[in-house]
Amino acid sequence: MRLRNKPWADELLTSHPEVVVPNPEDFKGNWQAVFGNDNPLHIEVGTGKGQFVTGMALQNPDINYIGIELYDSVIVCALEKILEAKSPANLRLLKVNGADLYKYFEKNDVERVYLNFSDPWPKIRHAKRRLTHEGFLKLYESILVDNGEVHFKTDNRGLFEYSLISMSEYGMLLKYVSLDLHANMPEDNIMTEYEQKFSAKGQPIYRLESQFLTGRVK
C-alpha cells in the first residue's frame, strides 16, 4: 500500500485524545479506566481506514474495541470515520506498532484479536513479519484471556494456507474456516474497505476463527 503524506494528520490526531489514546502504556492492565466499564475488549491489529472496527463498535455496543495502526496517513482516515460515526463510546485508536502489543496490554486484557487483510509478506525470508507467524501468535496469547480467539480475513490464498498451518502447528483450535466467505456470508459480517474492493472483483474472501487452548503442551 502506497502511503500519501498528510502533513495535517498529526495535528488532527493529537486534537482528539478522546479517540486516539495518548500514552497507552499507562493503561496496561487497566483499560476499564479508559472505557469506564469492564466489558470485553477486542482489538484489530492493522485497522487501516477503520471501516471494520467502527462497524463492529456500532454493531456491538456491549463490547469495547481498539483499532491499532502505526502510520499517521492511515490512522487519520480511521479517526475521520469514527468522528463521522459520532465517536462511539466503546471505540478507541492506538497509533502504535502491532509488534509492541506487550507494551500496552497484559495477560487477560483482551478477549479477541482481529487480523484483516494483513500484508502477506510473500518472500520466505520475511515470514516472521506475517501477523500469523508463530512469534505473533505467542504475542497474542500473552495478552488474551484463556481460550482467547484470533479472527482472520484475507484475499491472499497463500497467506491463508500459511496461517492455517501456523495456527495448527501452534496448537490452536480452528473453530471456523471458509474458503469463500461471501458465498454464504453471515448476516453480521462487517466488511473492510479491502474486502469490498476484492469481493467486487469476484475474488474469494478467506476467513478463519481460531482459539488458543488453555493447558496445551507448548
Salt bridges, closest charged atoms under 4 A:
GLU18 OE2 - HIS16 ND1 2.75
ASP72 OD1 - LYS95 NZ 3.16
ASP100 OD2 - LYS103 NZ 3.71
GLU111 OE2 - HIS42 NE2 3.34
GLU141 OE1 - ARG216 NH2 2.88
ASP146 OD1 - LYS107 NZ 3.61
GLU149 OE1 - ARG112 NH2 3.50
GLU149 OE1 - HIS151 NE2 2.79
GLU149 OE2 - LYS175 NZ 2.52
GLU161 OE2 - ARG157 NE 2.90
GLU195 OE1 - LYS153 NZ 2.65
GLU195 OE2 - HIS182 NE2 2.73
GLU209 OE1 - HIS151 NE2 3.96
GLU209 OE2 - ARG207 NH1 2.74
